[in-house]
């Protein structure tokens, strides 16, 4: 909270100078002596000693107004707001016009102690003074906005029932910054022991979190702090903050580690242009792994700490882009969390109207591609203290956060709560699959791509793991998706997911068996589409057709037959003609895209080769299909 401390220091120094430029309100020499000693202690930054001397000065003369004012300043600078309130009240009671800054400072402290109505009165008084500097007026107006927002928020509380994750996660030490995988089975968090931050993880078995274990010696170190992490949806890539490391570019940098079997690989610095000589921290990676959100105090921002983003390109990470004035303010924005829907951002800020300190906010990405002005998550999720480090489950139902105010096992404990409906992200589910050789049943490392069929663009591109052949991808409901899985030496795998009108949050789980390229092997092209009784290929078919083009270009010796099939609705003759025309359309597309016609043939089979029953809609849908078969290789 860089800007906040600047203002604290500004008003502290103003008090010291003012106290020395006018005759003291006391003539008691012993009180003045203690006051001078307190100033010397402050110069030496020995704050407890300064407090002791100021209290002695006041005990010598309870009406020593300068001592009350300075003691309030020290308490405020040490976050002892209740004690500061009492001192500023004494100043105003002794002389209402002694120092107009007393009203600002008292109002600020009363916001931190949740006395919003009183704070509003103090700030109104302060803002009524003439000749306020523009900077001081702006900050006072911001605090006034906090009061107005808070008084309303308390009258309209949101549902909030935090649940401690229990002794398997929380200890007498501090636990914070929780992140969870899309399947909600792995939790990684930061634990602070003897002032050293390391990562721990817990896995869920039969619905219960198991005792947390040390993450990895490859990542955790005894001499450096590791924290503020972001976990990919499948739990296999960890972005985290490392500070003061030998390979660092600045005070804190962002690092990446990839899971290798049961352990993690050695982390590497993400490098420029993301990391600079400044402070880069608190990464949050998008569901597709291609956009990184993070906090930085680099040049070009709006305030002390801003939220930025960088996109992964063929040439590496792009030059970071500031999220702009709808997110960042003249104060501080931190702890971004981009939800797997890729359009809902959560973060904390002390620059937008809130209940005091850092509050949690949510912003949605507009249709114009710009972030909308944020919404405060409300009271009592937010309080007069600091709230930060929020993360959510993929389905958006539950949030995880850390708090030291809920009587937990130690200092900071990790909690979960059900998110209020109004600030939930868009509904997301996930695809969890395993890729195997259809003959040997051995796991395969294969390229996996999920495509938004309406936009014809990939929303997920990655590889299944070499060890287990598994992959996990989050997908937003309300859309149609195509899935393609490919590997050299194999026919590619095609599947289709329709999430239009989808309300069931159960994930899609599949086993993808890749067929070795052998004569007679077939692939159903599940993502080639035609209008009813038509044979013009629809635009959303193009990604799948391109996969077929790529396959044929990669396997120059392969010859295929393209076949069309229908259900049993309509006459045999019309179905035969329709199936042949559809197969021919694919054949012509391939030739138009550079495939030699001598490698291709097409045939319509009408309704003669069903793969499912024709007695219901689901079965008839499966029978309406386009396939290709290996003729020779």
Residue pairs with C-beta under 8 A, 6 or more apart in sequence:
1 304
1 331
1 332
1 350
1 357
1 358
2 297
2 303
2 304
2 305
2 332
3 303
3 304
3 330
3 331
3 332
3 350
4 331
4 332
4 350
7 139
8 76
8 77
9 77
11 73
11 101
11 104
11 105
12 42
12 73
12 74
12 77
14 101
15 66
15 69
15 70
15 73
15 99
15 101
16 39
16 42
16 70
18 99
19 35
19 39
19 66
19 69
19 70
24 32
24 35
24 64
24 66
25 63
25 64
25 65
25 66
25 94
25 95
26 32
26 60
26 61
26 63
26 64
26 66
26 67
28 60
28 61
28 64
30 60
31 57
31 58
31 60
31 61
31 64
31 67
32 57
34 53
34 54
34 56
34 57
34 60
34 67
35 53
35 54
35 57
35 64
35 66
35 67
35 70
37 53
38 49
38 50
38 51
38 53
38 54
38 57
38 67
38 70
39 50
39 70
41 47
41 49
41 50
41 53
42 50
42 74
47 74
47 77
47 78
50 74
51 71
51 74
51 75
51 78
54 67
54 70
54 71
54 74
55 71
57 64
57 67
58 64
58 67
58 68
58 71
61 67
63 94
65 90
65 91
65 94
65 95
65 98
68 87
68 88
68 90
68 91
68 94
69 87
69 88
69 91
69 98
69 99
69 102
71 87
72 84
72 85
72 86
72 87
72 88
72 91
72 102
72 105
72 106
72 109
73 84
73 105
75 81
75 83
75 84
75 87
76 84
76 105
76 108
76 109
79 112
81 109
81 110
81 112
81 113
82 109
82 113
84 105
84 109
85 106
85 109
85 110
85 113
85 115
88 102
88 105
88 106
88 109
89 106
91 98
91 99
91 102
92 98
92 102
92 103
92 106
100 126
100 129
101 126
103 122
103 123
103 125
103 126
104 122
104 123
104 126
104 136
104 140
104 143
106 119
106 122
107 118
107 119
107 120
107 121
107 122
107 123
107 126
107 140
107 143
107 147
108 119
108 143
110 116
110 118
110 119
110 122
111 119
111 143
111 146
111 147
111 150
111 355
111 356
111 384
112 356
112 357
112 384
112 385
113 384
114 150
114 355
114 356
114 383
114 384
116 146
116 147
116 150
116 151
116 154
117 147
117 151
119 143
119 146
119 147
120 144
120 147
120 148
120 151
123 140
123 143
123 144
123 147
124 144
126 132
126 140
127 137
127 140
127 141
127 144
132 140
138 330
142 331
142 351
142 353
145 353
146 353
146 354
146 355
146 356
148 353
149 353
149 354
149 355
149 376
150 354
150 355
150 356
150 379
150 384
153 355
153 376
153 378
153 379
153 382
154 379
156 378
156 379
157 378
157 379
157 380
158 377
158 378
158 379
158 380
158 381
158 420
158 422
158 423
159 418
159 420
160 380
160 381
160 417
160 420
161 417
161 418
162 401
162 403
162 406
162 415
162 416
162 417
163 415
163 416
163 417
164 170
164 406
164 408
164 409
164 413
164 414
164 415
165 187
165 209
165 413
165 414
165 415
165 416
166 209
167 409
168 202
168 208
168 209
168 210
168 211
168 212
169 175
169 187
169 189
169 202
169 209
169 212
169 413
169 414
170 408
170 409
170 410
170 413
170 414
171 191
171 409
171 410
172 409
172 410
173 191
173 192
173 193
173 410
173 411
174 191
174 192
174 402
174 404
174 410
174 411
174 412
175 189
175 190
175 191
175 192
175 200
175 402
175 410
175 412
175 413
175 414
176 189
176 190
176 192
176 389
176 402
176 412
176 414
177 189
177 190
177 227
177 228
177 229
177 389
177 402
178 187
178 188
178 189
178 389
178 391
178 400
178 401
178 402
178 414
179 187
179 188
179 189
179 229
179 230
179 231
179 391
179 400
180 186
180 187
180 188
180 231
180 391
180 393
180 400
181 231
181 233
181 234
181 235
181 472
182 233
182 234
182 340
182 393
182 394
182 428
182 430
182 472
182 474
183 394
183 430
183 432
183 472
183 507
184 204
184 393
184 394
185 203
185 204
186 201
186 202
186 203
186 204
186 231
186 235
187 201
187 202
187 203
187 204
187 209
187 212
187 400
188 199
188 200
188 201
188 215
188 229
188 231
188 235
188 238
189 199
189 200
189 201
189 212
189 414
190 197
190 198
190 199
190 200
190 226
190 227
190 228
190 229
191 197
191 198
191 199
191 200
191 212
192 412
196 222
196 225
197 225
197 226
197 227
198 214
198 215
198 220
198 221
198 226
199 214
199 215
199 216
199 219
199 220
199 226
199 227
199 229
199 238
199 240
200 212
200 213
200 214
200 215
201 212
201 213
201 215
202 209
202 210
202 211
202 212
202 213
203 209
203 210
204 210
214 220
215 264
216 257
216 263
216 264
218 257
218 263
218 264
218 265
218 266
218 267
219 226
219 238
219 240
219 257
219 264
219 267
220 226
224 242
224 243
224 244
224 245
225 242
225 243
225 244
226 240
226 241
226 242
227 240
227 241
228 240
228 241
228 281
228 282
228 283
228 335
229 238
229 239
229 240
229 241
229 283
230 238
230 239
230 240
230 283
230 284
230 285
230 337
231 237
231 238
231 239
232 238
232 285
232 289
233 287
233 340
233 394
233 430
233 472
233 473
233 474
234 462
234 470
234 471
234 472
234 473
235 259
235 472
236 258
236 259
236 465
237 256
237 257
237 258
237 259
237 285
237 289
238 256
238 257
238 258
238 259
238 264
238 267
239 254
239 255
239 256
239 270
239 283
239 284
239 285
239 292
240 254
240 255
240 257
240 267
240 283
241 252
241 253
241 254
241 255
241 280
241 281
241 282
241 283
242 248
242 252
242 253
242 254
242 255
242 267
242 269
243 251
243 252
243 253
243 281
244 251
244 252
245 253
245 255
245 269
247 269
248 269
248 275
249 269
249 271
249 272
249 275
249 276
249 277
250 275
250 276
250 277
250 278
250 279
250 280
251 278
251 279
252 279
252 280
252 281
253 269
253 270
253 275
253 280
254 269
254 270
254 274
254 275
254 280
254 281
254 283
254 292
254 294
255 267
255 268
255 269
255 270
256 267
256 268
256 270
257 264
257 265
257 266
257 267
257 268
258 264
258 265
259 265
261 467
269 275
270 292
270 317
271 317
273 310
273 317
273 318
273 319
273 320
274 280
274 292
274 294
274 310
274 317
274 320
276 296
276 298
278 296
278 297
278 298
278 299
279 295
279 296
279 297
279 298
279 305
280 294
280 295
280 296
280 298
281 294
281 295
281 296
282 294
282 295
282 334
282 335
282 336
283 292
283 293
283 294
284 292
284 293
284 294
284 336
284 337
284 338
285 291
285 292
285 293
285 338
286 292
286 293
286 338
286 340
286 342
287 340
287 341
287 342
287 428
287 459
287 460
287 473
287 474
288 342
288 458
288 459
288 460
288 461
289 312
289 462
290 311
290 312
291 309
291 310
291 311
291 312
291 338
291 342
292 309
292 310
292 311
292 312
292 317
293 307
293 308
293 309
293 323
293 336
293 338
293 345
294 307
294 308
294 309
294 310
294 320
294 336
295 305
295 306
295 307
295 308
295 333
295 334
295 335
295 336
296 305
296 306
296 308
296 320
297 304
297 305
297 306
298 306
298 308
298 320
300 322
301 308
301 322
301 328
302 322
302 325
302 328
302 329
302 330
303 328
303 329
303 330
303 331
303 332
303 333
303 351
304 331
304 332
305 332
305 333
305 334
306 322
306 323
306 327
306 328
306 333
307 322
307 323
307 327
307 328
307 333
307 334
307 336
307 347
308 320
308 321
308 322
308 323
309 320
309 321
309 323
310 317
310 318
310 319
310 320
310 321
311 317
311 318
312 318
322 328
323 345
323 371
324 370
324 371
326 363
326 370
326 371
326 372
326 373
326 374
327 333
327 345
327 347
327 363
327 371
327 374
328 351
329 349
329 351
329 352
330 351
331 349
331 350
331 351
332 349
332 350
332 351
332 358
333 347
333 348
333 349
333 351
334 347
334 348
334 349
334 358
334 388
335 347
335 348
335 388
335 389
335 390
336 345
336 346
336 347
337 345
337 346
337 347
337 390
337 391
337 392
338 344
338 345
339 345
339 346
339 392
339 396
339 425
339 426
339 428
340 394
340 425
340 428
340 430
340 474
340 476
341 396
341 425
341 426
341 427
341 428
341 474
341 476
342 365
342 476
343 364
343 365
343 425
343 426
343 476
344 362
344 363
344 364
344 365
344 396
344 425
344 426
345 362
345 363
345 364
345 365
345 371
346 360
346 361
346 362
346 390
346 391
346 392
347 360
347 361
347 363
347 374
348 358
348 359
348 360
348 361
348 386
348 387
348 388
348 389
348 390
349 358
349 359
349 361
349 374
350 357
350 358
350 359
352 359
352 361
352 374
352 376
353 376
354 361
354 376
354 382
355 376
355 379
355 382
355 383
355 384
356 383
356 384
356 385
357 383
357 384
357 385
357 386
357 387
358 386
358 387
358 388
359 376
359 377
359 382
359 387
360 376
360 377
360 381
360 382
360 387
360 388
360 390
360 401
361 374
361 375
361 376
361 377
362 374
362 375
362 377
362 423
363 371
363 372
363 373
363 374
363 375
364 371
364 372
365 371
365 372
366 372
375 422
375 423
376 382
377 420
377 423
378 420
378 423
381 387
381 417
381 420
383 405
385 405
387 401
387 403
389 401
389 402
390 399
390 400
390 401
391 399
391 400
391 401
392 398
392 399
392 400
392 419
392 425
393 399
394 428
394 429
394 430
394 474
395 427
395 428
395 429
395 505
396 419
396 424
396 425
396 426
396 427
396 428
397 418
397 419
397 424
397 505
398 416
398 417
398 418
398 419
399 416
399 417
399 418
399 419
400 414
400 415
400 416
401 414
401 415
401 417
402 412
402 413
402 414
402 415
403 412
403 413
403 415
404 411
404 412
404 413
406 413
406 415
408 415
426 476
426 477
426 478
427 476
427 477
427 478
427 502
427 503
427 505
428 474
428 475
428 476
428 477
429 474
429 475
429 477
429 499
429 502
429 504
429 505
429 506
429 507
429 508
430 472
430 473
430 474
430 475
430 507
430 508
431 450
431 471
431 472
431 473
431 475
431 483
431 497
431 507
431 508
431 509
431 510
432 470
432 471
432 472
432 507
432 508
432 509
432 510
433 448
433 464
433 470
433 471
433 472
433 485
433 508
433 509
433 510
433 511
433 512
434 443
434 464
434 468
434 469
434 470
434 471
434 510
434 511
434 512
435 443
435 444
435 445
435 446
435 448
435 464
435 469
435 470
435 471
435 485
435 487
435 493
435 512
435 514
436 442
436 443
436 444
436 469
436 511
436 512
436 513
436 514
437 444
437 490
437 513
437 514
437 516
438 513
438 514
438 515
438 516
439 515
439 516
442 469
443 464
443 465
443 466
443 467
443 468
443 469
443 470
444 464
444 469
444 487
444 490
444 514
445 463
445 464
445 465
445 466
445 469
445 487
446 463
446 464
446 469
446 485
446 486
446 487
446 490
446 512
446 514
447 461
447 462
447 463
447 485
447 486
447 487
448 460
448 461
448 462
448 463
448 464
448 471
448 473
448 483
448 484
448 485
449 458
449 460
449 461
449 483
449 484
449 485
449 486
450 458
450 459
450 460
450 461
450 473
450 475
450 481
450 482
450 483
451 457
451 458
451 459
451 481
451 482
451 483
451 484
451 527
451 543
452 458
452 459
452 479
452 480
452 481
453 479
453 480
453 481
453 482
453 527
453 529
453 540
453 543
454 479
454 480
454 540
456 539
456 540
456 542
456 543
458 543
459 473
459 475
459 476
459 481
460 473
460 474
460 475
462 471
462 473
463 471
464 470
464 471
464 485
465 471
475 481
475 497
475 499
476 499
477 499
477 502
477 503
478 499
478 500
478 501
478 502
479 499
479 500
480 496
480 497
480 498
480 499
480 500
480 540
481 496
481 497
481 498
481 499
482 494
482 495
482 496
482 497
482 526
482 527
482 540
482 543
482 544
483 493
483 494
483 495
483 496
483 497
483 527
484 492
484 493
484 494
484 527
484 543
484 544
484 547
485 492
485 493
485 512
485 514
486 492
486 493
486 547
486 550
486 551
487 514
488 554
489 516
489 517
490 514
490 515
490 516
490 517
491 514
491 515
491 516
491 517
491 521
491 523
491 551
491 630
492 514
492 523
492 547
492 551
493 512
493 513
493 514
493 523
494 523
494 524
494 525
494 526
494 527
494 544
494 547
495 510
495 512
495 526
496 526
496 527
497 508
515 521
515 523
517 555
517 558
517 630
517 633
518 630
518 633
519 630
519 631
519 632
519 633
520 629
520 630
521 629
521 630
522 627
522 628
522 629
522 630
523 627
523 628
524 611
524 625
524 626
524 627
525 544
525 548
525 586
525 625
525 626
525 627
525 628
526 544
526 625
527 540
527 541
527 543
527 544
528 537
528 541
528 544
528 545
528 586
528 626
529 537
529 538
529 540
529 541
530 536
530 537
530 538
530 582
530 585
531 538
533 570
533 578
535 578
535 581
535 582
535 584
535 585
536 585
537 545
537 585
537 586
537 589
545 586
545 589
545 590
545 593
546 593
548 586
548 590
548 628
549 590
549 593
549 594
549 595
551 558
552 558
552 560
552 590
552 595
552 599
553 594
553 595
555 633
557 632
557 633
558 599
558 630
558 632
558 633
559 598
559 599
559 600
559 601
559 630
559 631
559 632
559 633
560 599
560 600
560 601
560 628
560 629
560 630
560 631
561 600
561 601
561 602
561 603
561 628
561 629
561 631
562 583
562 586
562 587
562 590
562 600
562 601
562 602
562 603
562 626
562 627
562 628
563 579
563 583
563 602
563 603
563 604
563 605
563 626
563 627
563 628
563 629
564 578
564 579
564 580
564 581
564 582
564 583
564 586
564 602
564 603
564 604
564 605
564 626
565 579
565 605
565 606
565 607
565 609
565 610
565 611
565 623
565 624
565 625
565 626
565 627
566 575
566 578
566 579
566 606
566 607
566 623
566 624
567 575
567 607
567 610
567 614
567 619
567 620
567 621
567 623
567 624
568 575
568 607
568 610
568 614
568 620
568 623
569 575
569 614
569 620
570 578
572 606
572 607
575 606
575 607
576 604
576 605
576 606
577 604
578 604
578 606
579 604
579 605
579 606
580 602
580 603
580 604
581 604
582 604
582 626
583 602
583 603
583 604
583 626
584 602
586 602
586 626
587 600
587 601
587 602
590 600
591 597
591 600
601 631
607 614
607 623
610 619
610 623
611 622
611 623
611 625
612 618
612 619
612 620
612 622
612 623
613 619
614 620
614 623
